[in-house]
Amino acid sequence: MNAASRTLVVVVLHGMDWAECPARASLAAAGSELPVAIFGNGGAAVPTLGGQVVQEVDDGQNPGVGPRYLQAARTALERGDSFLLLLDQDFQAPAGWWEAYERSVAKHPVVACWAPLLRNRNLRLSPFLVRRGHPDARTPLAGEILDTSHHGALNSGLLIRVESLLSASHELQTAPLYFSDLALFHRLGRSLSSMAVVDLELEHDLSALSPASPDRVRRRFSLFCAGARGFASLDPHLRSSMNRWTFLRAANLALRGADPRFFRIWKRNYVDGIRPQDAS
């Protein structure tokens, strides 16, 4: 089975040009020629069509990654592709990494999606167990096949069937950036589908741990709160856990930066549901 011939890669750029993007270098080292759709979500130079690039969109919009994935899925349908490979712009993988996906698809051909093991400083980030809407990456994985009603994965590196992603259209519009991965798996879990763990370990950077200005930290938290509210709206059982999660995050950031404005952000974007202007 040659999954590469039926896969469209999706990369959403923000603040990083395609020429400098680690995902570009990783694709060049994949070991297979993978077509790619590239979206600019602000502050990034996208390439022109040609070669591997079969779609480029730089329309001045920044709707978040979720709506961009849906745009790419519609392109994949038109092309006759079966799978989407979702990559962060920072995606880094060793030479020949695509072969691990080929082996996983051949071994588990009927699952909805395939996820690599993502780690940060030896801590497993993905895939993870989901408890009341919260990711739990500390609990050991039960095996190579995971049910999506109790498990999830980060978007980066996720290979997913086009129809499975399109089934989560409402969820990806409701939580377009933060919580888009949890929202996607919330929908997949309702369809009683499964996920396969790819025999591939990758290092993954966490934006929350990267240096940022105080203004940038507040902006991130604003988007986090908007995403959490959108995610909580998908299921009434998620509301209490999201209330607690977002408030504790506000308290932690306020104490760490001696900045009470985080509580006002929490009230505005989570409690009152006033959305930030865009998903930057």
N, C-alpha and C positions, 0 to 999 in steps of 0.2 A: 504493500500500500504506500503510495506516494502522497503524503499529506501536503507537502510543499506546493504541489501543483494546484491545490484547492484551498490555499490559505492566503488571506490578505492581512498584512501587518498594519497596525494603526499606531501612529505616534502623534501625540499632541504636544506642541512646543509652547513654552511660555518663558520669555526672558532668556532664551538661548537659541542661537542660530543653528540651523540644520548642519552646517559645515563643521560646527564645533561640538555637535551632539554625540555623547557616548553611544547612544542607540545606533547611530549611523555606523560607527566603527564596529559595533557588535554584529550588525547585519552583514557587513562586509566579510566578517569572519565566520558566518553561520555555517558555511559548508554547502549551502544551497541558495539558489537565486530566489529570493522571496519578494514579491511585489509589495509595495508599501503605499499607504495613504497618509499624508502628512497634513496636519491642521495647525495653523498659527493662532494661538489664543492671546496674542499681545507681546510686543517687544521681541519678536523673533523673525529672522529672515528664512522664508521657506524656499525650497528649490523649485525649479521649473519642471514641467512634465518631461519624462523621458527616462529610459533605462528602467530601474526598479520602481521609480516613482510613477504610479498610475493615477494618483489623485493628489492635488494640492489645493488647499483652501486657506486663504488669508483674506477674510472678508471684513476685518475690523471688529468682529464680534468676539466675545469671550463668554460663552454660555456654560463653561465647565467641561470636564472630560466626558460626562455621561451623554449629553446631547451629541458630542462629536463621535462617540462610539456608535451611536444610532445612525448618524449620517454615513459612517463607514460601512455599517451593516447593510444599509440600503444599496450602497455601491457594490458591495460583495454579492448581493442578490442579483443585481444587474449583470455582474461578471460571471455568475454561476459558481462562485466560491462557496465552500462548505463551512470554513472556519475563519475566525478572526483571531489574530495574535495581538493582544494589548500590551504595548510597551511604554514604560515611562521614558522620558527623554534621557534620563540618567542610567538606563538599563545597560549593564555591563555583563558580558558572558565570555567564557573561554572559546578558543577556536574550535569549530566543529560542533557547537552546542546544539544546533538544530536536530542532530541525529538522535538525541535523547527524547525529543518530542516524537519523532517518527517511530521510535521503538514503543513509546507509551501508547500512541494512537493504535499501532498494530496489535498491541497486547490487550488494550481495553477500548475496543472500537465503538461501544454503545453508550459510553458515559456522555454527560453534557459538556464537560470541560476538563482540562488538564492543567495542573498548577505545579511549578517548580518549588523547591524549598528555598525560601528567602530568609537570610540571616543578617543580623547586624551585631557585630562584635560578639560572635558566637551565640547570640540569642536568636532562637527561631522566631520569626515574625509571621510566616505564612507557609502552608495553610494553618488554620487555627480552629479550635472548638468555639462555638458560639453559645453563650449563656445569657439569656434574656437580653439579646441584642449586643452583648459585650464580647469582643474577641478575647479568647483565652489561649495564648500560645504556649503556656507552660505545661499544660496537660499533654502527655505523649499522644501522638496520633495512633489511632486504633489499627491502622493498616494502610495498604496501598490504595484501596478504594474507600472513599468517605461519602457518607450521605449528606447532601446539601441542606437538609432540614436541621442539622446540628453542626455543620462545619461551613467555613468560608475561606476565602483567600484574597490577598491583595490583588489589585488589578494588574500590576506590573508582571509581565511574563505569562499571563493567563491566556491559554488557548481555549476558545469557546466556540461552540456551534453557532452559526449565524442566527438560526431560528431561536436558540435559547436566549441569546442576547436581546433579540427583538421582542421576546415575550416579556422582557423587563422594561419596556419603553416607559411606562408610567413611573416606575421606581427610579430610573435613571434621570428622568426629568424632575422628579420631586427632590432627589438628593444628587445634584449634578456634579459635585466636587467631593467635599468631605462626606464620608459615609456612602459614597457611590458603590464601593465594593460590598459593604454590608447590605445595602438596598438590593443590589443585584442578586446576592445569595438568598436574601429573604424571599425573592420571587422564585428562584430556582428550587428552594426548599419546599415551596407549596406545590411544585410539580413532581415531587418525590424523585428527583433526579440524583445522579451520583457524580463525583469528581475523582479523577485519578491523580495520584501524586507522581510527578515526573522525576525520574532518577537524575536530578540535576540540582546542585546546590549553588546559589548565587548570593553575593553580598548586596545588600539593599540599604541605601541611605534613607534616613528618616528626616523629613523636613523640619519636624518639631525640635530636633536636636542640633540642627545646623545654625550657625551664628546668624543673627538677624537684628535689625534696628528695633527699638521699642515700637515705632510706628508699624513696622512689618509684623511684629508679634501680635499687636492689637488687631491688625487686619486679618491675620490668620485665625485668631480666635473668633472674630466676627463671622468668618466663613464657616468655621467649625460649628458655631451655634446655629447658623442657618441650616447647615447640613443635618445637624442633630434633630432640629425641629421637623425638617422634611422627613427624615427617617422615622421619627416617632409617629408621624401622621399615618404611616402605612399600617400600623397595628396598635390598637389601644393598650395592648399588653406591654408595649415598649415604652410607654410614656413615663412611668415612674422611674425606670432605670435611666432614661435619658435626662430626666430632671436632676437626678443625683449626679450623674456623670458630668453634665455641663456646669452645675453649680460648684462642684468640687474642683473642676478645672479652673473656673473663674477665681475661686478662693486661692488656689495654689499660685496662679499667675499674679494675682494681686499682692500676695505676701512676698513672693520672690522678687517682684519688681517694685514693691512699695507703691503700687499704683491702683487706687480704688476704681479707676475707670473700667476695669474688667467686669465689675459687677453691673455697671450701666450698660456695657456691651451685651452682657448675658441677658439682661432684662429686655433690651431693645430687639436683639436678633433672635433670641430663643423664646422668651416668655411672650413678648408682644408680636413676634413673627414678622418684624420689619426686615425685609431682605436687603443685603448689601447690593449696591448698584450692579456689580458683575461678579464673576467668579475668579478675579485676578488674585 
